[in-house]
Amino acid sequence: MRINADVPGSPRPLTSSDARSSPAAPRLVNLANGLTVLRLALVPVFVLFLVEGGAGSRLAAFVVFGIASATDLLDGQLARRSGMITDFGKIADPIADKALTGSALITLSALGDLPWWVTVVIGVREVGVTVLRFWVIRHGVIAASRGGKIKTVLQIVAIELYVLPIDVSWLRAAAMAAAVVVTLVTGADYVLRALRLRRAAGGHGGHPPGAAPAARPGNAGGG
């Protein structure tokens, strides 16, 4: 094919300057993914301290859970702001979130500190939302909602109160009740938004208007 540089739209071969100007794929080994891996690594450490029992071990579990929860709040923001979003992060981030929360709830219920129905309700909701995220992720990411952020904070606070080796039964029960209510409400909202996104994507053959491109679903999805 003859190439005419003077004609707008005329095809031209790629040059070395084109290659330099194209954005490079983010590295798999980066700080955001490192925080996600750290959170996963802290899960068994937290469970061991919690099962060990005793005031000292409970306090250690409290600290470990707090550190792991902080990485949950930081890794997604860091990935988006620094352009470190990777396929590994998209998959590992929600898995790490559910592993941390799920292990805490299951262990507390196994120890008799938390009713099993609370663990089942929250667990089913969290697994369901994770499945929905992967179901719609190729069409876009549902924007983070304020309710989803409140849900995450309430779950963290409630779990930490149950881990503490002090008698705050009324406070922890109130915090967990609030966490369960917000968890269910935001779960229902997420289902509705996921169905709307799926239908809109089907009607437009791809990303619906205004849908965000796929990012780290653990934080971008606002579940």
C-alpha positions in Angstrom: 0.0 0.0 0.0 1.3 3.4 -1.0 1.7 5.8 2.0 1.1 9.5 1.5 2.1 11.5 4.6 0.3 14.6 3.2 -3.1 13.0 3.1 -4.9 13.0 6.4 -5.8 9.6 7.6 -3.3 7.9 5.3 -1.8 4.8 7.1 1.8 4.9 8.1 4.1 2.3 9.7 4.8 2.4 13.4 8.1 4.1 14.3 10.3 3.9 17.4 8.8 7.1 18.6 5.4 5.6 18.5 6.6 2.7 20.6 8.1 5.1 23.2 4.9 7.1 23.4 2.6 4.2 24.0 1.9 3.6 27.7 3.8 0.7 29.3 1.9 -2.1 31.0 2.1 -1.8 34.8 4.6 -4.1 36.5 3.2 -7.1 38.3 5.6 -6.4 41.3 4.5 -3.1 42.6 3.5 -1.5 46.0 -0.3 -2.0 45.5 0.1 -5.7 44.8 2.6 -6.0 47.6 0.0 -4.6 50.1 -2.6 -7.1 48.8 -0.1 -10.0 49.2 0.7 -8.7 52.7 -3.0 -8.8 53.6 -3.3 -12.4 52.5 -0.2 -13.3 54.5 -1.6 -11.7 57.6 -4.8 -13.8 57.5 -3.3 -16.9 59.1 -1.3 -14.8 61.6 -4.4 -13.1 62.7 -6.3 -16.4 63.1 -3.5 -18.0 65.1 -3.4 -15.2 67.6 -7.2 -15.2 67.8 -7.4 -19.0 68.4 -4.5 -18.9 70.9 -6.7 -17.0 73.4 -5.6 -14.9 76.3 -5.6 -11.1 76.6 -2.1 -10.8 75.0 -3.0 -12.9 72.0 -6.3 -11.1 71.5 -4.5 -7.7 71.6 -2.0 -9.0 69.0 -4.9 -10.3 66.8 -6.5 -6.8 67.2 -3.3 -5.1 65.9 -2.8 -7.6 63.1 -6.4 -7.2 61.9 -6.0 -3.4 62.0 -2.9 -3.5 59.9 -4.4 -5.9 57.4 -7.6 -3.7 57.2 -5.4 -0.6 56.5 -3.8 -2.3 53.5 -7.4 -2.9 52.2 -8.1 0.8 52.3 -4.7 1.7 50.7 -3.9 -0.7 47.9 -6.8 0.1 45.6 -6.4 3.9 45.9 -2.6 3.5 45.4 -3.1 1.4 42.3 -5.5 3.8 40.7 -3.6 7.0 41.5 -0.2 5.6 40.4 -1.4 3.6 37.4 -0.4 0.2 39.0 -3.6 -1.6 38.1 -2.8 -5.2 37.1 -4.8 -8.3 36.3 -3.3 -9.9 39.4 -4.6 -7.0 41.5 -8.1 -7.3 40.0 -8.3 -10.9 41.1 -6.2 -11.0 44.3 -7.6 -7.8 45.9 -11.2 -9.0 46.4 -10.0 -12.5 47.4 -7.8 -11.0 50.1 -10.7 -8.8 51.4 -13.0 -11.8 51.7 -10.3 -14.0 53.2 -9.6 -11.5 55.9 -13.2 -10.7 56.8 -14.4 -14.3 56.4 -11.6 -15.8 58.5 -12.4 -13.3 61.3 -16.1 -14.0 61.3 -15.7 -17.8 61.0 -13.1 -17.9 63.8 -15.2 -15.7 66.1 -18.2 -17.9 65.5 -16.2 -21.1 66.1 -15.0 -19.7 69.4 -18.6 -19.0 70.4 -18.1 -15.2 70.4 -20.4 -14.4 67.4 -23.6 -16.1 66.4 -23.2 -18.3 63.3 -26.2 -16.7 61.5 -24.3 -13.4 61.4 -21.3 -15.1 59.8 -23.5 -16.9 57.2 -25.5 -13.8 56.3 -22.4 -11.6 55.8 -20.4 -14.4 54.1 -23.1 -15.2 51.6 -23.5 -11.5 50.7 -19.7 -11.0 50.3 -19.3 -14.1 48.1 -22.3 -13.2 46.0 -21.0 -9.6 45.4 -17.6 -11.0 44.4 -19.2 -13.3 41.9 -21.2 -10.4 40.5 -18.0 -8.3 40.1 -16.4 -10.9 37.9 -19.6 -11.4 36.0 -19.7 -7.7 34.9 -16.1 -6.8 35.1 -15.5 -6.9 31.3 -18.3 -4.4 30.8 -16.9 -1.9 33.4 -16.7 -1.4 37.2 -19.6 -0.2 39.2 -18.6 3.1 40.9 -17.8 3.0 44.6 -20.8 3.9 46.7 -20.8 5.7 50.0 -22.8 2.8 51.4 -20.1 0.3 50.4 -17.5 2.3 52.1 -19.6 2.6 55.3 -20.2 -1.1 55.2 -16.5 -1.8 55.1 -15.8 0.5 58.0 -18.6 -0.9 60.1 -17.5 -4.5 59.5 -13.9 -3.6 60.5 -15.0 -1.8 63.6 -17.4 -4.5 64.7 -14.9 -7.3 64.2 -12.2 -5.3 66.1 -14.6 -4.9 69.0 -15.3 -8.6 69.1 -11.6 -9.3 69.0 -10.8 -7.0 71.9 -10.3 -8.8 75.3 -12.6 -6.3 77.1 -16.2 -6.4 78.0 -18.0 -4.1 75.5 -20.8 -6.5 74.6 -23.5 -3.9 74.1 -21.2 -1.8 71.9 -19.9 -4.6 69.8 -23.4 -6.1 69.4 -24.7 -2.7 68.2 -21.8 -2.2 65.8 -22.3 -5.7 64.3 -26.1 -5.2 64.0 -25.4 -2.0 62.0 -22.8 -3.8 59.9 -25.3 -6.6 59.0 -28.0 -4.1 58.1 -25.7 -2.0 55.9 -24.2 -5.1 54.4 -27.6 -6.4 53.3 -28.8 -3.1 52.0 -25.6 -2.4 50.0 -25.7 -6.0 48.7 -29.2 -5.5 47.3 -28.1 -2.2 45.7 -25.0 -3.8 44.1 -27.2 -6.5 42.6 -29.5 -3.9 41.0 -26.6 -1.9 39.7 -24.8 -4.9 38.3 -28.0 -6.0 36.4 -28.4 -2.5 35.0 -24.8 -2.4 33.9 -25.1 -5.8 32.3 -28.3 -4.8 30.4 -26.8 -1.5 29.3 -23.6 -3.2 28.1 -25.7 -5.7 26.1 -27.6 -2.9 24.4 -24.4 -1.0 23.4 -22.2 -4.0 22.5 -19.5 -3.1 25.1 -19.0 -0.5 27.8 -22.2 1.4 28.5 -22.0 5.2 28.4 -20.4 6.5 31.5 -19.2 3.1 32.7 -15.7 3.0 34.1 -13.1 0.7 32.6 -12.2 -2.4 34.6 -10.0 -1.6 37.6 -9.2 -3.2 40.9 -12.7 -4.5 41.8 -11.9 -4.9 45.5 -12.0 -1.1 46.0 -13.3 0.3 42.8 -16.5 -1.7 43.0 -17.6 -0.2 46.2 -19.2 -3.5 47.3 
